[in-house]
Amino acid sequence: MSKENGIKGGLKQVLGGDLRQFVMVGAVIVALIIFQILNNGRMITSSNFQNIISGNAYVFTLSIGMVMVIILGQIDLSVGSVAGFVGMTVAITASEYGWPWWVATLGGLGIGALIGAWQGFWLSKMGIPGFISTLAGMMIFRGGVIWMSHSISRPAPEELSWFGAGSLPEWGPNTGLNNSTLLLGVIAIAAVVFMQLRKWKRLATAESKPPLWPVIVRLVVIVGVIGYLTYLFGSGNIGTSFPVPGLIVGFLVVIYHIITQHTRFGRHIYAVGGNKAAAALTGVNVSRTYFLAMFNMSILAAVAGIMFIGRSTAAGPSDGNSWELDAIAAVFIGGAAVSGGIGTVVATIVGGLFMAVLNNGLMLYGVSADQTQVIKGLVLLAAVAVDVLNKQQGRPSIFSRLSRKKAAPAEIPQEQIATESAA
Amino acid sequence: MKNNKRIIAVAAAFALAVPLALTGCSGDRGSGGGDTGSGFPADATVGVALPWLGTQNWAEANDMFAEQLAEAGFKPLVQQADNKVPQQQSQIEAMIEQGASVIVVGPVDGSQLGTQLEKAKEKGILIIGYDRLLENTTGVDAVVQYGSIRTGELQGQSLLEGLKELKGDGPYNIELFAGGPADPNAPNFFTGAMSVLQPKIDDGTLVVVSGQTTFEQAATLDWDNSKAQARMDTLLSGFYSDKQIDGVLSPNDGIARAILTACAQAGQDQPVVDGLDAENESIVSIWEGHQYSTTAKPTDKLVAKTIELIQAAQKGEALPEPTSSTNNGKIDVPLYELDPVIVTKANIKEVFADDPSRLELLK
């Protein structure tokens, strides 16, 4: 790497290949700070952070499945209806048929899987585009919710409220924090440090070692952020902690990050989404990939629906209305491409988090619903526009265009830097 | 191998050091409980969580709360949830964060706010349901509303009176429409109206030609006027090609106007149609002799009653005696119910005598 690039080169080394993600995280942090000032310090508090996480856990969960479907170049418009349908099924079986809460919940997940198989069938075996087959699903399952509930809300099993809005237990010595949250923070930090160091070690060969300092700087920043979040979530009122729905989402993010980035199925998703014909020629089972992605989406929709009725203490006939749009917005703010082949689970969650912070901050500031909608629409458009400009071929990225003015003319082209740092 | 162990050791050291360093600087954690009763400051924050601004009555409530709470010396924080439950949940949480002493809730769905309302209750916040019941939660202190069954009864009566007045002697051909199935009031309106109409259907005075008499059949998804109009079109072409329709039970004004439009387009004589909410357009329609009646639930009275309760609580007094109470699934909730007013062309000027903006329409 070229040292003569000075600060910019150093920054690139610290950020590594994940430039985009760090920019997004930066945007979230900037938004938080702006709202913290506007709202006289009511934004960055433990209870508000707990609210943001448990209030948006269902969107995060949906968007994890949605990004995989969108990478495939498809879309699923039925997720809101499916979530509502499953939530209502769980509430009715528990409250009217007297099923124990866990049987009702497993039943709900089973229904989610059946619906997923149904959606997958129409896309993968019958070749009906996802937009249409899931538009049909959106109507079918919305109608189903209203039909079976007679439009009356049903109470959700009380045990579910732990999954939708609960806190982790308090235990052990008085550290001034919720010890469950503290433990989570410790585990997260250990995992990040371990993985970063292992990645660095893998790159190191006998002859050349990449410099260690960018890794250390990166670690200090990440560890600082996680440590601060641990403190923030852990120092709320006694009995509160990092919310359980947040933990569920965190767990899902780790699982699906691994699935999409480190398994064959994950590579197939990107291959099919990037170029379906080429993927088929190289032996990828396109139809199976479609099926699994849709199948998985509906199961995640079921999880989201169950978490939501837990938080709401009841299932209502309009649950899930337009949730698909929130999930889709998160995916595109996270940088996925409409044409498929591009996007990641982690970036999607950051995108969803950005929308959640924006929504929450505007709400705290007392901005009315109509104006909030306008602002969110503009932000969505701006985020995607920046991304599109960034990706246009043959043009330098915005990042490098901004810094190019000051840089020497003989600078290494942007493309080359990107490939080097990604290597 | 050796190197791997070193990495683990470094990782572990990092992991332990940072949070422990942070715990060192943390203060005491609160218990989250607040004091209840005994009043609150006269300039306290009052949160008002409304479902949306999409109909005139909610838009009016929005403005009236903002103005009148400010006049009463409180700090109003009025928000609208765009008819989305999760949005309203977050808004109530945000109001708790803002340190509100009172939260007035016009719920999108009254049974889905349990977690947030109980959280507010724990903090000693006074919670008043506005216009709709808050169900399935212990976090509610009072509900101020127009009796919804009573509203339905009045709608049914008004339809009968209109038929007698305008359509001569029976039997009358009628159709039934109900409101949005997700709104807990909608079935109550329908039940109230049917308690008046059913005996007349049974004795043959009223004939529901389509035979669609259950709430599910009559319901209008999301109170959507265009869906009501489409249903009316279908009913007219399916059942009324050789008949005249005399009257239609309508749950609100928007749907009433949609029904009248459908009838006019089908070449039917204008049927007797009731309504609800006294929207401006319907007031004009009644004045011009199209829509027969509407049911006014004056927003100002409801807002005034709500503010009266807030002021009593602010002084630390007990809330006034409720008109009745109802079980919401968890506890008995004190209800403060007001009676709606039927408005026809005959009494329209009296009803809106104090309402200059509506009087303006009657010219």
Interface residues (C-beta under 8 A of the other chain):
Chain A: R42 T45 S47 N48 N51 G55 N56 Y58 I146 H150 S151 I152 S153 P155 S161 G164 A165 T175 G176 L177 L182 G185 V186 I187 I189 A190 A191 V193 F194 L197 R198 K201 L219 V223 G224 I226 G227 Y228 T230 Y231 S235 G236 N237 I238 G239 T240 F308 R311 S312 T313 A314 G316 P317 S318 D319 N321 S322 N359 N360 M363 L364 G366 S368 A369 D370 Q373
Chain B: N3 N4 I7 I8 V10 A11 A12 F14 A15 L16 V18 P19 L20 A21 L22 T23 S26 G27 D28 R29 G30 S31 G32 W52 L53 L77 Q79 Q80 A81 D82 N83 K84 V85 P86 Q87 Q89 S90 Q91 E93 A94 I96 E97 Q98 V108 D109 G110 S111 Q112 L113 G114 T115 E135 N136 T137 P181 A182 P184 A186 P187 F215 E216 A219 L221 D222 G329
